[in-house]
């Protein structure tokens, strides 16, 4: 994930600066979701 925002090509902070303010909340939600996703190759 993340390729949609091109955050692999630039620092995350620059990506956030490019996004509308409400995207900050979306990024926080994505961070929470990603933090709860089990590592690849391991069952839930």
C-alpha positions as CSV (number, residue, x, y, z in Angstrom):
1,X,0.0,0.0,0.0
2,X,1.0,3.6,-0.2
3,X,1.9,3.6,-3.9
4,X,-1.3,5.6,-4.6
5,X,0.1,8.6,-2.7
6,X,3.6,8.1,-4.1
7,X,5.0,8.2,-0.5
8,X,7.6,5.7,-1.7
9,X,9.2,8.5,-3.8
10,X,9.1,11.3,-1.2
11,X,9.1,11.7,2.6
12,X,5.7,11.1,4.3
13,X,5.6,14.6,5.6
14,X,5.8,16.1,2.1
15,X,2.9,13.8,1.1
16,X,0.9,15.0,4.0
17,X,1.6,18.6,3.1
18,X,0.3,17.9,-0.4
19,X,-3.0,16.4,0.9
20,X,-6.0,18.3,2.1
21,X,-6.3,18.7,5.9
22,X,-9.0,16.1,6.2
23,X,-6.5,13.5,4.8
24,X,-4.6,13.8,8.0
25,X,-7.4,11.9,9.7
26,X,-7.4,9.3,6.9
27,X,-3.7,8.8,7.3
28,X,-4.1,8.3,11.0
29,X,-6.8,5.7,10.4
30,X,-4.6,3.9,7.9
31,X,-1.7,3.9,10.4
32,X,-4.0,2.3,13.0
33,X,-5.3,-0.3,10.6
34,X,-1.8,-1.1,9.3
35,X,-0.6,-1.4,12.9
36,X,-3.2,-4.1,13.6
37,X,-2.6,-6.1,10.5
38,X,-0.8,-9.3,11.3
39,X,2.7,-9.7,9.7
40,X,2.7,-11.4,6.3
41,X,3.2,-15.1,6.3
42,X,1.6,-15.5,9.8
43,X,-2.0,-16.6,10.4
44,X,-4.2,-14.1,12.3
